[in-house]
Amino acid sequence: MKASELRSKETAELQTELESLLKAQFSLRMQRATQQLSNTSQLSKVRRDIARVRTIMAENAGK
């Protein structure tokens, strides 16, 4: 997900996106713990997306 795509979204959309990413992160962590996760790079991609969403939300809050 690109930051330019996130900047075009409203605050409510960003919040729902953040919630879905956090759920995905939890699911991936559980898969890793039970050694069912085959592609471990997914975890870092989700973490970066969460950081992007939180950064955009912080930028919007400052306006």
PyRosetta script that sets phi, psi and omega in degrees:
from pyrosetta import init, pose_from_sequence

init()
pose = pose_from_sequence("MKASELRSKETAELQTELESLLKAQFSLRMQRATQQLSNTSQLSKVRRDIARVRTIMAENAGK")
pose.set_psi(1, 134.7)
pose.set_omega(1, -176.9)
pose.set_phi(2, -95.8)
pose.set_psi(2, 151.9)
pose.set_omega(2, -179.6)
pose.set_phi(3, -65.0)
pose.set_psi(3, -33.0)
pose.set_omega(3, 179.3)
pose.set_phi(4, -65.4)
pose.set_psi(4, -34.4)
pose.set_omega(4, 176.4)
pose.set_phi(5, -67.2)
pose.set_psi(5, -38.9)
pose.set_omega(5, -179.0)
pose.set_phi(6, -70.2)
pose.set_psi(6, -34.4)
pose.set_omega(6, -178.8)
pose.set_phi(7, -66.5)
pose.set_psi(7, -24.2)
pose.set_omega(7, -179.3)
pose.set_phi(8, -82.6)
pose.set_psi(8, -8.1)
pose.set_omega(8, -178.0)
pose.set_phi(9, -89.1)
pose.set_psi(9, 156.1)
pose.set_omega(9, 176.8)
pose.set_phi(10, -80.7)
pose.set_psi(10, 169.1)
pose.set_omega(10, -178.1)
pose.set_phi(11, -62.0)
pose.set_psi(11, -41.7)
pose.set_omega(11, -179.8)
pose.set_phi(12, -64.8)
pose.set_psi(12, -38.9)
pose.set_omega(12, 178.2)
pose.set_phi(13, -66.2)
pose.set_psi(13, -39.1)
pose.set_omega(13, 177.5)
pose.set_phi(14, -64.5)
pose.set_psi(14, -38.2)
pose.set_omega(14, 179.8)
pose.set_phi(15, -65.5)
pose.set_psi(15, -42.7)
pose.set_omega(15, 179.1)
pose.set_phi(16, -67.9)
pose.set_psi(16, -35.5)
pose.set_omega(16, 177.1)
pose.set_phi(17, -64.8)
pose.set_psi(17, -42.0)
pose.set_omega(17, 178.6)
pose.set_phi(18, -63.1)
pose.set_psi(18, -42.8)
pose.set_omega(18, 179.5)
pose.set_phi(19, -62.6)
pose.set_psi(19, -42.4)
pose.set_omega(19, -179.9)
pose.set_phi(20, -67.6)
pose.set_psi(20, -35.9)
pose.set_omega(20, 177.8)
pose.set_phi(21, -68.3)
pose.set_psi(21, -38.2)
pose.set_omega(21, 178.2)
pose.set_phi(22, -66.0)
pose.set_psi(22, -38.2)
pose.set_omega(22, 176.4)
pose.set_phi(23, -65.7)
pose.set_psi(23, -39.9)
pose.set_omega(23, 178.3)
pose.set_phi(24, -64.7)
pose.set_psi(24, -39.6)
pose.set_omega(24, 178.9)
pose.set_phi(25, -63.5)
pose.set_psi(25, -42.3)
pose.set_omega(25, 178.6)
pose.set_phi(26, -62.2)
pose.set_psi(26, -44.4)
pose.set_omega(26, 179.4)
pose.set_phi(27, -61.3)
pose.set_psi(27, -43.3)
pose.set_omega(27, 179.0)
pose.set_phi(28, -66.1)
pose.set_psi(28, -37.5)
pose.set_omega(28, 177.3)
pose.set_phi(29, -63.9)
pose.set_psi(29, -39.3)
pose.set_omega(29, 178.6)
pose.set_phi(30, -67.8)
pose.set_psi(30, -38.7)
pose.set_omega(30, 177.7)
pose.set_phi(31, -64.5)
pose.set_psi(31, -39.2)
pose.set_omega(31, 179.0)
pose.set_phi(32, -67.0)
pose.set_psi(32, -38.9)
pose.set_omega(32, -178.5)
pose.set_phi(33, -66.3)
pose.set_psi(33, -34.2)
pose.set_omega(33, 179.5)
pose.set_phi(34, -93.8)
pose.set_psi(34, 8.1)
pose.set_omega(34, 178.1)
pose.set_phi(35, 58.6)
pose.set_psi(35, 39.6)
pose.set_omega(35, 175.8)
pose.set_phi(36, -106.6)
pose.set_psi(36, -5.0)
pose.set_omega(36, -177.3)
pose.set_phi(37, -85.0)
pose.set_psi(37, 116.5)
pose.set_omega(37, -178.5)
pose.set_phi(38, -89.4)
pose.set_psi(38, -36.2)
pose.set_omega(38, -178.7)
pose.set_phi(39, -107.2)
pose.set_psi(39, 94.5)
pose.set_omega(39, -174.7)
pose.set_phi(40, -73.3)
pose.set_psi(40, -14.2)
pose.set_omega(40, 179.1)
pose.set_phi(41, -72.1)
pose.set_psi(41, -16.4)
pose.set_omega(41, 177.9)
pose.set_phi(42, -61.9)
pose.set_psi(42, -36.4)
pose.set_omega(42, -177.8)
pose.set_phi(43, -61.7)
pose.set_psi(43, -44.8)
pose.set_omega(43, -179.6)
pose.set_phi(44, -70.7)
pose.set_psi(44, -32.6)
pose.set_omega(44, 177.2)
pose.set_phi(45, -64.5)
pose.set_psi(45, -42.2)
pose.set_omega(45, 179.3)
pose.set_phi(46, -66.4)
pose.set_psi(46, -40.2)
pose.set_omega(46, 178.6)
pose.set_phi(47, -61.6)
pose.set_psi(47, -40.6)
pose.set_omega(47, 178.6)
pose.set_phi(48, -66.7)
pose.set_psi(48, -38.8)
pose.set_omega(48, 178.1)
pose.set_phi(49, -64.4)
pose.set_psi(49, -39.1)
pose.set_omega(49, 177.0)
pose.set_phi(50, -61.8)
pose.set_psi(50, -43.0)
pose.set_omega(50, 178.9)
pose.set_phi(51, -63.6)
pose.set_psi(51, -39.9)
pose.set_omega(51, 178.3)
pose.set_phi(52, -62.2)
pose.set_psi(52, -46.8)
pose.set_omega(52, -178.8)
pose.set_phi(53, -62.6)
pose.set_psi(53, -44.4)
pose.set_omega(53, -179.7)
pose.set_phi(54, -65.1)
pose.set_psi(54, -35.2)
pose.set_omega(54, 178.1)
pose.set_phi(55, -65.5)
pose.set_psi(55, -45.5)
pose.set_omega(55, 179.3)
pose.set_phi(56, -64.0)
pose.set_psi(56, -39.5)
pose.set_omega(56, 178.2)
pose.set_phi(57, -63.7)
pose.set_psi(57, -38.3)
pose.set_omega(57, 178.5)
pose.set_phi(58, -67.4)
pose.set_psi(58, -38.6)
pose.set_omega(58, 177.7)
pose.set_phi(59, -63.3)
pose.set_psi(59, -43.0)
pose.set_omega(59, -179.7)
pose.set_phi(60, -68.0)
pose.set_psi(60, -31.7)
pose.set_omega(60, 179.5)
pose.set_phi(61, -69.9)
pose.set_psi(61, -28.9)
pose.set_omega(61, -179.4)
pose.set_phi(62, -77.2)
pose.set_psi(62, -12.6)
pose.set_omega(62, -177.6)
pose.set_phi(63, -83.9)
pose.dump_pdb("model.pdb")
